[in-house]
Amino acid sequence: MDALIVVFLTGLICMFIAMAKMPVYVLITAVIGLLLAIGLLLSQWFNPPLLQVNYEGLEFTKIGILFSSLALLFTFLIIIGGYSYFKKEVEHTGEYISLLLFSSVGALCMIAFTDLFMFFLGLEILSIPIYVMVGSNKKDLLSAEASLKYFFTGAFSTGVLLFGIAWVYGATGSFQLKEIEVAISEGSASGPLLSIGILMIMSASLFKVSAAPFHFWSPDVYQGSPNAVTGYMASVIKLVGMFAFLKLFTVTFGDMYSLWSGALYGLIVLTMFVGNLSAIGQTKFKRLMAYSSIAHAGYALIAIMSQEPGSDWNLWNYMFSYGFSILTLITISIVLDDKEDEFSSYKGIGRKNSFIGFMLVLSLFSLAALPPMAGFFGKFMVFSSAFNDYPMLVILAIINSGIGVYYYLTFVIAALSKQEDDSLVPILKPSILQYIVLLICAIGLLTGGFFVV
C-alpha cells in the first residue's frame, strides 16, 4: 500500500505543479515519486510496510511486488523517454504525466487485488486516464478516432466483465477470490451460472491483453496514439493484464480448468497466427508493433495455459524481456519523430547513429527470441513449462516464432541498410534522458537471461 499511496500523491502533486507551467519540475517530481515507490516495494520484500496501512482488498505478495516494481519501472522509462513529446505543450505537461501516474495506481490495484470488486476498480483506474491520453494529440484526427474507438470498445468489454462478475457472485455468494476458490473446489458453486460468468470474465480479460478475436481495436489505437502512450499500453497495460489473467485463472478459477482451457487453447493458436501473419504486410511502424504485440500476447498466454508451478515467474520473465524491447523501439520512434509513422522512415537510421542502430538490433533480436537476448530465455521458460502437457501448442508457437523472425529481421536489414540518398535519412539526436532510457533497456535486454539461472 505504501507504493500505491506514494504514486497517487505524486500524480496529485504533479497536477498542482503544472499550474506553474514548469515541466522540468513536474518531471523531477514524477521521477522522485516513482523511484521512491519502487524502493518501498523492494523494501517490502524483506520488511513490513512502513505506513502499516492495511486494506483487505489489496495484498502485495512477493510475486506481486516483482510485477508492481516492473510496472513502475516501465512507467518511469516511458515518462523520461517521452518527456520531449510531453513538454511540447507546456501547459499540459503536468496533466499528461499525472494521467500516466494515476493509471499506474490502477496498475498496482490490478496486481494486488484480492476480490473482484478491486479488480474491476483497478481496471477502470488503469483504463480511463489512457482513454484521454490516446486522444491527447488534438491536431491529429487519427488520435481522436483512436481515443473514441478505445473508449467504446473498452466500455463494452467492461460491461461484459461486470456481467461476468455478477454471475460469479450469484453462483458463489462472494467477491473474495479465496472464498470463490473454496466454493468451487468444494463443489458448493457449480452449474451454468458460474460457467457463463467465468467465460465472460475471460473474454473481457482477453480484450485487455489484445488477444484474438478481441484484438480488433489494437492496431488502430496503437497507430493513433502518441508514441509514448503506445509504449505504455504495450508494456504496462499488457503486463498487468497478463498478471491479473494469470491470478484469476490459475488460482481462483483453477478448478474449472476443464471449462476454459479448451477455449483458451484455440484462442492462443488464433492469436499467434493472426498477429504474425498480419504483421508481415504492414507499412506503418506502430501497426507493426500492434500486430507483434498481439502475437506476443499469444505466447504469454501459454504460461497461463500450462498451469505449472512457477508459471507466474515464467510470465514475469517473458514480460520483462518484452517490455524492455518495446520501450526501446518506442523511444527510438520518439527520437525519430516521424509523424507519418512510415516503416520506410527507419531505413538507414543505424548509419546516422550507431548507438540507435545497436539498440534497434538488440530489441528486435529479443522480440525474435534470438540467443543470448532476454527474449530468448523468457520464451524458452514459457515454452518448456508447457511442452509436456501441450507439445502441439508449443510446436505451433515455435512455427509462429519463425514467422516473427522473418519480419523482425526484415526491419533490422532496413534499419542498417544504406540509403541511396543520405539526405532522406533523418539526423538522430536523442536527448540525455532518452540515452538513459536506452541504456537501461540495453542492460535489461542483455542481462535478462541471468534471472533464469
Secondary structure, DSSP 8 states (H G I E B T S, - for coil): -HHHHHHHHHHHHHHHHGGGT-HHHHHHHHHHHHHHHHHHHHHTTTS--SS----TTB---HHHHHHHHHHHHHHHHHHHHTHHHHTTSGGGHHHHHHHHHHHHHHHHHHHHB-BHHHHHHHHHHHHHHHHHHHT--TT-HHHHHHHHHHHHHHHHHHHHHHHHHHHHHHHHS--BHHHHHHHHHHTSS-SHHHHHHHHHHHHHHHHHTT-TTS-TTHHHHHHHS-HHHHHHIIIIIHHHHHHHHHHIIIIITGGGHHHHHHHHHHHHHHHHHHHHHHHHT--BHHHHHHHHHHHHHHHHHHHHHH--TTHHHHHHHHHHHHHHHHHHHHHHHHHHT-TT-BGGGGTTHHHH-HHHHHHHHHHHHHHTT-TTSHHHHHHHHHHHHHHTT-HHHHHHHHHHHHHHHHHHHHHHHHHHS--SSGGGS------HHHHHHHHHHHHHHHHGGGGT-
